[in-house]
Amino acid sequence: MSKKYVYLFSEGNANMRELLGGKGANLAEMTNIGLPVPQGFTITTEACTQYYEDGQKINDGIQAEIMEYITKLEGITGKEFGDLENPLLVSVRSGARASMPGMMDTILNLGLNEDVVDVLAKKSGNPRWAWDCYRRFIQMYSDVVMEVGKKYFEQLIDQMKEARGVTQDVELTADDLKELAGQFKAEYKSKIGADFPTDPKEQLMGAIKAVFRSWDNPRANVYRRDNDIPYSWGTAVNVQSMAFGNMGDDCGTGVAFTRNPATGEKKLFGEFLTNAQGEDVVAGIRTPMPISEMSEKFPEAFAQFEKVCKILEDHYHDMQDMEFTVENGKLYMLQTRNGKRTPAAALKIACDLVDEGMIDEKQAVAMIDPRTLDTLLHPQFDGEVLKKTPVIGSALAASPGAACGKVVFSAEDAKAWAERGEKVVLVRLETSPEDIEGMKAAQGILTVRGGMTSHAAVVARGMGKCCVSGCGAIKMDEENKQFELSGKTFHEGDWLSIDGSTGKIYDGAIPTVDASIGGEFGRVMGWADQYRRLKVRTNADTPHDAAQARKFGAEGIGLCRTEHMFFDADRIPAIRRMICSDTVEQREAALAVLEPMQQSDFEGIYEAMEGLPVTIRFLDPPLHEFVPTEEADIELLAKDMGKSVAEIKAIIAGLHEFNPMMGHRGCRLAVTYPEIAAMQTRAVIKAALNVQAKHPEWTMVPEIMIPLVGEVKELAYVKKVVVETADAIIKEAGSNMKYLVGTMIEIPRAALTADEIAKQADFFSFGTNDLTQMTFGFSRDDAGKFLDAYYDKKIYENDPFAKLDQTGVGKLVDMACKMGRATNPELHLGVCGEHGGDPSSVEFFHRTGLDYVSCSPFRVPIARLAAAQAAIKDEK
């Protein structure tokens, strides 16, 4: 077999991430630089892909290669699988090329059976340890490989502790654990219908298959979709000889970061448990001690660990997240990776690494995930109200931000309540990877157990969700959906507020205030602005939104939707009068009422943008959106128009459309009722002239955007109305103000005939929301009903409305850019769909040669950073 599917740690290196996965590549790299790593081998990501190609089977060739490497590992360790003298035990862990915390399943102590346990008990003189390893292995193997739920085993452990009158697992004796192992195997047999496997090689193949299978489990698929990780990558499997942290009090296990992942402070941060295995720290089953206390328990191992931390950070030039075990006082490194961190910590670490001379500014810009900036810009609790609100509990500040919502007790409820518009806080004993969708739906997460490196903490930090973990003071009663804290019982639906930056818990709902942005944010954004080519504008319909976006660095407005201004209570009657008019004169009279309102809106927006470009889109939605539906409103309109209720109802019925998205809207309204375009032009131009007069230092160049053009003659017709109206007003004002008339490219036909349309347009702005709908042929309002099935069946990996479909819609964008510029070299190109704030889409727009992207105000920093990263990537 020519392709190599298995590599010893000593055969790999950090550059083989695509093949060995992140964990495998880093284990190989740590081995190469001489760190104490228990040896093992990695089965490649290509073997995972092959497993799926072969119908979820490990083929004979790959099985043979794995067996060959077992023999090599036995040679390296001097131990043998199933041997009764010197048995080899291994851990089996997954490791994709992108870190996916808690998404994949780990199995420890593989290779154990009753005979081997007896040997280990006698040889070590520590039967409690041997039986503890075995009961853990049965539990993990049953759960991960055979999919027998963890809860059955946890119930058995709880029953045993109750019977013995103890509260901690570590208080159970060797005989208790032996009895428990027997109960576990009986449980396994009752659920599976077969005996628990005793052959280590059979156990290993089962475990490897389980890792491959877990690449396609629902929680992995959700995480991948959220983090742009392609399904085709597959996961590697790491088989590593065991180091034991649970052999006694001179053993332990820990998770640590070289810098604080919540604040970025340059100080070792982590947790340690004596007489434990790694799952105990990560799962949050026992609450661990801070890493600093390890120096008292294991001074030599701790001193060595501090050296290792420095070596790793100097080697990788980034903050490291490490797992390690101490066995009989000796340190073993089990993993290192670039640590997940909060957005604030990411900025601080990037700036500190530049100041320390470890990386340059471009590397600093490239190392920050743009999507995480969002959370920095989100609200915190109102300080004044906070001072007056009593704290009812405090625990670990696991992931910053403020959240208030109604208490729910399960991930399913969190998702269901959020879908009906309720804000919720998810309260759990501890979270597990199954809870990921509920965590996503919740405003924040509160757990009773678990430390700063528990599943809840790591996943919440990655999502930018507020999380408070390890609140042991809570008396939980999940069954009855209630908990007790500080003498009060909270039921499902009660309001609760939690602060993930301080770990404090408050009764009731506390109002929030906008976030304040620190100096590091400004520094990193300054560097980003130096390197990016793409300009970043915002989508804003009000002076408030425009001012907010300016604060975040927007360089103009790429989309101002005029229809949003019509829904105010003082304006809707006028637009309804316009719709129900019988003559042009009646329509113009109604529009004359709206014109000064529109003009003052535009003046406010121009003022907020301080002379920067503003693109105003003319009326786009179908008219039926503005008409009344309530009986009382219909009667009022009839009275206002001097018509009968029946006549008004007939007009409303006449506006009904079978497919409004593709109906009488956009430029079609201006073709039917040119007086609408004329009124909007007057409002835009008069507003610009007034603001220009107030601020002679600004150069006002209004940009008028005609929506939904599919035929060049449509644009020519509406443009003529605009130009005649605008020129007359500018001439009358004695001004020489310039203005631009462009169009939104949101119909596939517009993209296909872009060379013709460009002759009439000063700019194109790609409305990728509608362009995506029209290209795929489904509506974004209805697609949610079937997209989940498409994700499950791997037809789509992403929501095409969130992340641009570069293959299809992207091809139309690219084609329209090239064809448009060919006939009009001066053509400005931008995008104003939601995709303008999605990092992978921004990279595509950079490559396609657009001049700017436009996105919602809070996504402006994301787009600025993503645009810089695209430019830096381009240089390489």
Secondary structure by P-SEA (a helix, b strand, c coil): cccccccccccccccccccccaaaaaaaaaaaacccccccccccaaaaaaaaaacccccaaaaaaaaaaaaaaaaaaccccccccbbbbbbbbbbccccccccccccccccccaaaaaaaaaaaccaaaaaaaaaaaaaaaaaccccccaaaaaaaaaaaaaaacccccccccaaaaaaaaaaaaaaaaaaccccccccaaaaaaaaaaaaaaaaacaaaaaaaaaccccccbbbbbbbbcccccccccccccccccccccccccccccccccccccaaaaaacccccccccccccccaaaaaaaaaaaaaaaaaacccccbbbbbcccbbbbcccccccccaaaaaaaaaaaaaaccccaaaaaaacccccccccccccccaaaaaacccccccccccbbbbbbcccccaaaaaaaaaabbbbbbbcccccccaaaaaaaccbbbbcccccccaaaaaaaaacbbbbcccccccccccccccccccccccccbbbbbbcccccccccbbbbbbbbbcaaaaaaaaaaaacccbbbbbbcccaaaaaaaaaacccccccccccccccccccaaaaaaaaacccaaaaaaaaaaaaaaaaaaaaaaaaaacccbbbbbcccccccccccccaaaaaaaaaaacccaaaaaaaaaaaccccccccccccccccccaaaaaaaaaaaaaaaaaaaaaccccbbbbbbbbcccccaaaaaaaaaaaaaaaaaaaaaaccbbbbbbbbbcccaaaaaaaaaaaaaccbbbbaaaaaaaaaaccccccccccaaaaaaacccccccccccccaaaaaaaaaaaaaaaaccccbbbbbcccccccaaaaaaaaaacccbbbbcccaaaaaaaaaaaaaaaaac
